[in-house]
Amino acid sequence: MLKSTGFKATAIPVAAALAVTGAIIYPGIETADVELNDGGVWVVNQSEGKIGHVNYQSRTIDGGVATPLASYDLVQHEENVMVRNLEQAWLTTIDP
């Protein structure tokens, strides 16, 4: 008859304790905290002079405007959306 050394009996609780300790200590993976407010984002097609609102949940463009500006940029902070004229240095607000 073989005698048990008790290795198996102590190895399982030690392994479980190590796994629990590792799970508690491990900080996890960093993620970006993005708040989309209305669930969408504004996008620009400068070659066609168009600005559109993309609804992320439905994956559709649900609104937009056309601009006659040759050189412009879009500025978005939370619910505030503005078009920046790069030639004349002025801002125009877009009412979502």
N, C-alpha and C positions, 0 to 999 in steps of 0.2 A: 504494500500500500504506500502511495506517495503522500508526503506531508505537504500541506499548503504553507507557503511562506508568508502569506498575508499581503503579498505585493499587490495583487489584484484588488483586494479589499481597500487598500489605502490609495491606490492610484486613481481610482474613479472620483472619489471626493476631492482629491488634490487637483485633478484636471478640471473639475467643475468649479472649484474655488478660483483657479487661475482664469477661467473663462469669464466668470462673473466679475472678478477684479478688473480684467482687461476691458470689459464692456463699460464699467463705471468710469475708469480712468480715461479711456479713449475719447478725445474731444469731438470726433466725427469729421465730416467733410464740410468745408465752408460753402455756403450757397449765397447767391445774391438775393437780397430782399427787395423785390421789385413790386411796386404797387401800381397797377394799371388804371386805377380809379374807375373808369367806365369800361374797362376790359379791352381797350383799343390803343392804337398808336397811330400817329400821323406820319405819312410817308410822302416823298417828293419824287416827281418825274421831271427833272429839269429840262430835258430835251423837248418835252411837250408842254412845259409850263403849267403842270398840274400838281395839286396838293390834294391828297386823299386821306380819309380816315379808315383804317382797317380795323374791323371788329374781330378781335382775336378768337373769340369763342366760335363764331360762325364762319370765320375765314373768308369774309367778304368785305369789299369796300362799300361802306354804307353812307358815305358823304364825301364831298370834296369841293374844291374851288379851282378855277383857272386863273392864272396871273399873267399879265403882259410883261412882267419884269424879265430882263435878260439875265441878271445875276442876282440871285436871292438864296436865302437859307431859311430853314425852319427852326424855330426855338420852341421847345415844349417843356413845361414844368407843371406837373400835376394836371389840373384842368385848364391851365393857361397855355394857349397856342398863339404864336406870333410869327409873322413872316418878316424877315429882316432883308431890306433892300441893301445890297452890298455896294452899289454904285453911289447912292445918295445918303447912306447911313441913317435910315429911319426904320421904325417898326410899325407894322399894322397888325392889329389883333384879329384873330379868326374866332368867330362865335360858334362854338361846337353845337 
